[in-house]
Amino acid sequence: NWDEIDLRREIEQSVGIPTMVDNNANTAALGELWFGAGAGLQNFVLLNLGTGVGAGLVLDGDLYRGEHDLAAEIGHVSIAMDGPRCACGNSGCLEMYVSMPRVLAAARAALETGEPSMIRDAMATGEGQFSLPTLLEAAEAGDALALRVLGDVARYLAAGIVNIINTLDPHVVFIGRELAAAGDTLLVPVREEVRRRVLPVLRPTVRIEVAQLGDAPVIGAGVLALREFFEAPV
C-alpha cells in the first residue's frame, strides 16, 4: 500500500541504501521462486486469496513491482462494471467476489434463505462454526449449498485469471493463502472455465496450481535479505 511504499522510500533516502521491505504478496512470490513451486520458472503469477486478493508477479526470473511499486494489483481488476463498490473506489473488483470475507458472506446469505445444509447442522450441534474450514468441509462432503457458493467463486476467479493469462502469458498461475485449502473443489472448475474462455492458442499450456509454501511471505522476506547478501560486491 502507499504507506508501505512511502516508508520504504523514506528509509532508502535517509540511509542511502535499498531497504528490505515489501508487501506479503511480493515476498510470497519470492519465496515460491527461490524455494517453492516457482523454483526454476521464469514467469508466473501468485494469487493470494485471503482477507483480500494480493498478487506477486515474477517476470523473466525476478519480481516485477512496476513504475510505482503497485504492479500486480489484480484484486482490483474489474470483472463486473456494475458490481459492488470496492474500498479502492472502483466497482466490481475481483476482490469483492473471491476474498475470504466475501465468500463467507455469500455462504451466509445462502444459509439465510433456509436451504438445508451441513453447515447449518454443524453450527446447530456445536460441532463446527461458520468459518471457511466449515464451508470447505461441507463442499468436500457434497453439500449442495457449499458447492454452489464455491462454484460461483470459481467462475469469478476464472474471469480474473483469464485477464491475467491473456495479458501476461505466464507459465503458471499459483493460488495461495486460505482459499487454496479448497484444492480441487475450487481448482477443477476454475481450470475448466479458464480453458473455455482463454485465448485458444493458450489453452494447451494453461496451468493453474496451488502454491507450495505455507509460510511463503515469511520465507520470501528472508529472500530479500539473502539476495542483498549474495549480490553484495564484498
N, C-alpha and C positions, 0 to 999 in steps of 0.2 A: 504494500500500500504506500501512499505518498509519505506518511510519517516515517516509515522504514527507509524509504529512498532518501528523504531529506537528512535523516540521521546518518546514513552511510556517507553521503556526500560531505556532511559537516565534519565527520571524523577524518575522512580522507584529506580534506583541505587543511585541517589543523595539524595532522601528523605527517602529511606528505607521502603516505604510502597507502596502497589499496587495503580496504578493510575486508574481514572475513565474515560478512553479514549478508544474509539473503533470506527470502521467504521460504516457507517449508515445502512448497510445491517444487521450487527450483532445486533445493537441496535433496529432495526425494528423487528427482530425476538424476542428479549427480550420483546419488547412492546406487541407483539401479544401473547407471552407466559404468561405474567402477566395479561394483561388487554384486550386482543382481541380474535381473532378467535382461537388462540392456547391454550387458558386457559384450564387447565386440561389434556392437551395432553403430552405424554412423548417423542414422536418422530415426528418431522415434518421438512419440508424444506420450507423456504420462498424465492421465486424468485422475485427479484425486477427488473422489465422491464422498464427502463427509458433511460437516455442518455447512459447507459451501461447496463450490466446484473450483478447485485450483488446477493448474496445469504447469508442467515443466516441458520445455521444448528443446530437444537435442538435434542440432543440425551440423552435419559434417564433423561429427565426433565431439562436439562441445556444446555446452549450454548456450542457448541464444536468449538474450534478455531484451533486445530491441533498442531503439534510439532513446527511449525514456525509461528504460528498465520495466516496461509494462507489457512485454511480449507474452503471448500465450494466455491472455485473459479470456479463455474460452468459455468460462462460466457466464460471461456477459455478451456472448454472441446471441442475437435474437433468433429464435426458432418459431416465434408467433408474433407477428407485427402488432396484433391487438391483444396480446397476452397481459398478464398482471404486471403492475408497476414494480420494478426492482429498486432496491436501495441505491443502486448506482445512478438512477434517474432514467434508465432505459426501460423498455417494456418487452415482455415475453422472453427474457433472458433464459438461457439453458438452466441456470442455477435455480430458477423459480419452479422447475419441474423435476429435477433429478437430485437435488441436495437432500440429505437425510431428513431435515425438518419438514421439507415439502412432501417427501414420500410418506412420512408418518402422518402428516395432515391429511393426505389423500386416503390413507387407510382408515383414519379416524372418521372422516366424512362418510366412507362406505359403511362403517360399523353403525353409524347413527341412523342409517336407513332401516335397520332392523334385520338385515340379511344374516342368516346363520353363518357362523364362522368359528373355527377352532380358537381364534384369537380371543373372542368374547368368552368362550368356555374356559380358557386358561386363566383369564382375568377373574372370572366369577369364582373359580375354585381356589384361587390363590396360588396356582401352580406357575403363574407367569405374570408379566405385567405388559403394559402397552409400550413396546420398545422394538427397535429394529430386529434384534435376535428373535423375538417372538414372531414377528411378521415373516422372517426368513424361514423359521422352523415350520410355520404353518404352510408356507409355499412349498417347501420340500415334501410335506406330507400330502400335498394335493389339494389344499384348501382353495376353493374357487375364488373367494374374495381376495385372498393374498396373491394368488396367481394373476388375477385381473389387474391389481394395483401394480405389480411388478411388470406386467405386460405393457401397461401404459408408460412406465418408466423406460422400458426397453425401446419403445418407439421414439420417445423424446430424445433419449440418449443417442439412438442411431442417427437421428436428424443432425445432432451436433457433430457426431463422428464423421458423417458424410461430408460436412463442410470442411472438417479438418483434412480428410483424405484428399478431397478434390482440390484443396488449396495447397497442401504441403507435400502430398505423396510420400508419407513416412513409411518406413519399413514395417513398423508395428505401432499400434495404439495400445498402451497398457492402461489397465484400470486398477486404481489403488484406493486405499482407505476403507471406511466402514462398509460401503455398498459392495465392495469387491467380495465380501463374505458371501454374497448371493451365489457366486460361482456360475455354473452352467445354467441355473434357473434364470439368470439375467443375461448371461453372455450368449447363449444359444439363440434366443430371439433377436438380440442385438445384431449378431453376425448375419442372421438371415435377412433382417431389414436393411442392413448396410449393403450387403451384396445386391439386394434388389434395387437400391437407389444410387449406388456409387457409379462413377463413370465406367462403362462396360470394359474398357481396356484394363481397368484396375481390379476387376472382380477376382481374377485368379490369384492375385497376390495379396489380397486384403488379409491382415492378421490383427485380431483383437484378443489380447491375452490379459490375465491377471498379473499384476506386479508381484515381485518375488519377496521383497524385503519388508517385513513388518515394521521395522524401525528405520525405514529409508530416509526420512527427514533428518534424523539424528546422525545416521551414518554419512549422509551427504554433507552435513555440517562439518564433520571430520575431514571429508574430502577437500573442502575449501582450504583447510589448513595444510593438508598433505600436498595439495597441488602447489601452494605457495612455497612449501619446503623443497619440493623436487625441482621447481623452476628457478629457485634462488641461484645466483651466479656463484656463490661460495658454498 
